[in-house]
Amino acid sequence: MTEPEASPSALAVLRAVARGAGSLAPVHAALGTVLDTVEPGLAVARVPRLPPHRLRGPGVVPVLGDLVLSAAITSSLAAGLRISTLTLHTAMLGPLPEAGEPLVARAELVAPAAGTAVSRGEVHAADGRPVAQVGARCAVLPSGGGGALFHDPVDPDLFAALGPDLCAAATLANSAGGVQGGVLAAVVGHRIAEALDAPDSVACDHDVTFVRGIPADGAPMSVDVEVRHGGRRLFAADARLHDAGGHVAVLASAAGWLDPRGESGDRAR
């Protein structure tokens, strides 16, 4: 009797991606994300050409950040384990590069895997200008298999797939078929920035907790935002993202600071 072939380790899959064998998820195939470096506890990746900036706030930063933060953890896991992101933190330090320019991210494992694992990283422009600091805590769970890679074509305007009504488009999926956590973080960041009318250059911290996954099946999503404070220098808001059935999928909060040396733009108060 032929023995079943063992599933590849997470590190082996990541190294295959780094060799150009495919993408880890449909969203990264659509973004054209390149995994440049992966070693146990370390990952470096980039988006060679940013899509149009359809989303305000952190935009594509948490999408790329979620990849390297997750890869820094999964690259160190023993066989038979996987992760699920619990929380994602994004501290914006400066504006995104222009559409069509590269964005680079690097992450490292901070706390080795037990019940959970923690990673941290930075996102920067091609010239080294800091764009954001990112961090994540992930649950470590038994693996149900996987290891398949994706070869979808690059989408030059990826976030257009969300539509004005926030549809959970298939092109935004992670490897398990749900909307990628970084995309969900970008969506709530966008809606918070809209509610506050915050300028894109503002220094802002975004904290996201993932309550449940959302299938990337084209169904609508919705976001409720509550502005907690909207002063001239400090603003803060909370948000909840709901799936098509009205269930809370993401809890988020954001706080931002305007430069006291000069106005960065008008906002709702």
N, C-alpha and C positions, 0 to 999 in steps of 0.2 A: 504494500500500500504506500502510495506517495505521500510524504509528509507535506502539509501546507507550508508555503513559503512564508518566512517571518516578515512582518511589516518592517519597513526601514525605520531607523531611529529618527527622532526629530532633527538631530544634528545632520544626519545624512541627507534628509530632505532639504534642509536649509542650504547645505553645501551644493546640492544639485541646482537649486535656484540661483546661487551665486555663480555657478558655471553657465547659466543661461538656459537651463533645461525647461523653464516655465516659470509661472508666477504662483505664489502661495494662495491667492484668492482672486476671484473675478475683479474686485475693485482695484487690485494692484496690476492686473493685466490691463485694465482699462486706463489706469494712470500711467502705465509704462514704467512702473517703479523698478529700479535696479538695486539688487542686494549686492553690495560691493565686497563686504567682509563679514564673515561669521566664524566665530570661535566660541568655545564654551564660555558663556557669560558675557559675550561681546557681539554687537552687530552694528554695521554701518550700511545705510541705504540712501538712495536719492531718487527724486523725481526729476528726470532730465529736462522736462519742459512743463512748467506749471500751466494748468488749464486756466481759462478766463476766471477772474475773481468774482464769481456769482454770489458767493457767501461772504457776508461781513463777519467781523470778529476774527477768530483764529483760522477760519477757512480750512485749507488742506493740511495745516500743521498737525492736528490730532490724528489725521488719517495716516500720515507718514510716521508720526510719533508712535502710534499704536503698533505699527509693524515692528519697529526696531526695539521697542520696549518688550513686546511679546517674544521676539526672536532672541533677545538677550537672556530671557528666562528659559524658553524651550530648548535652546542650544545646550543647556546644562542638565536637562532632565534625563532620568534613567528611562530605559525602554518601558513601554506600557503606560506612560503618563502623558497628560496633556494639560493645558491651562485654559481658564476662562477669566477674562478681565473683570475685576470687581470695581475698581476705581481708576480714574484717569485724571491727572492734573496737568494743566497747561498754563504756564506763566509767559505771557507775551512780552518780549523785550523790545521789539521794533516791528516795523511793517514787513509784510511779505515782499519778496522780489517781484518784479513785474511778470505778468503772464508770459510764458515762453521761456523764462529763465529757470535755472536749476534751483532745487532746494535739497539740502543734505541733512541727514540726521544720524546721530551716533548714540548708542545706549549701552549700559553695562548692568550686570546683575549686582544688586546691593545686598540683599538678604537671600541666602540659598533656600531652595525649595523645601518646605515642610508641608504644613497644611496650606500655606500661602507663600508667595515669593514676591519680592519687590525689586523693581528696576528703575533706573533714572537715566536721563539723557539730555542732549541738547540738539537744537535745530538751528542751522545757519545757512546763510547765502553762500554762493560759490566763492565769493571773495573772503569768506570767514566772518562776515558781519553777523553777530548774534541775532536770531529771530525769536527763539523761545527756549525755555527749559521745560522738560516734560518728565512725568513720573507715573508709575502704575503699580498697583497691587493686584496680583492675579491668584485665583484659587488653583490649586494643583489637584487634578482629578484623574481617575483611571481613563485610559484612552480606549476609544471604541474602534480603533483602526485609523483610516485616513492615509495621507501621504500623496494623494493625487495632486497633480499640478494643472494649472490652467493656461490656456493659450489664446485667449480672446484678443481681438485687435485693440490697439490703443484708441481711446475716445478723446478727441481733441477738446471736447467741452463736456467733461464728465458730469459735473453737477447740474447740467441742464436736465439730466434724467430725473432729478428730484421733482421738477415742475413747480409751479407756484403753489400747488396744494400738497406738497411734500409726499410724494409717492415713494414707497419702498422698492425702488427699481432693482432689477436683477443684477445690473452692472455694478451695484454698490455692495455686493455680497461678500462675506468672509468665506473661508473654506468650508464652513458648515452650512452655508445657504442662508444665513441670517444677515441683516444689514450690519456691516462692520461697525464695531464700537467707536472707532475714530470718526466715522461718518455721522453717527448719532451725536457725538460730542460737537462736531462741526455744525450740525443742524441747530442744536439748542444754543450754541454760541452765536449763531447768525440771528436767531430770533431775539435773544437778549440784546444784541447790538442794535437791532432794529427798534426794539422797545425803548432803549435809552438814547437812540440816535447818537451813539458813541463814535467818535472818529477812529478810523482804523489804526492810527498811529499811537493810540493811548496804551499806557502800560496797564495790563489787565490780567487777573488770575481767574482761571476757569476750573472748577472742580465738578466732576461727573461721577455719579454712582449708577451702575448698571443693575437694574432690578430684574429684568427679563429680556430675552432676545426678541427680535422682530423678524419674521420671515421676509426675505427679499422677493416678494411675490407680486409687487406692484400695488399693494393695498395702500390706502392713505394713512398718514401719520398726522398727529396734531401736537402743538406745543402751547402751553399756557405759561405766561411770564408775569411775575409780580415784582414790580420795582419797589425795593425796600428803602432806598435812599437815592436822591438825585440832586445832590448839591453841586456847587460850582467846581469843586476839586475832587470830591469823592462820590462815587456812585456804586450801588450794589443792587443785585437782583437775583431772584430765584426762578427756576423754570422746571416744568414737568413735561416730558414727552410721552404721549400716549399712542398705543397701537390702534389698529382699526376697530378693535372691540372696546376701546375706551380704557384699557388697562394701562396703568403707569409702567413704563418700560425704563425710563431714565429720570433720575433726579439730578438737578444741576444748580450751581450757584456761581455767581461771578461778582468780582469787585474790581473797580478800576480807579486810577488816579490820573488827573490831568496835571500837566506841567505847570507849577505855579509861576514860572517865568514868562508864560505867555499862553494865550488861549489856543486850544487845539481844535476848536470848532464848537458849534452850537449843538445842544442836546435837549431832549425833553426833560422837564423837571417835574 
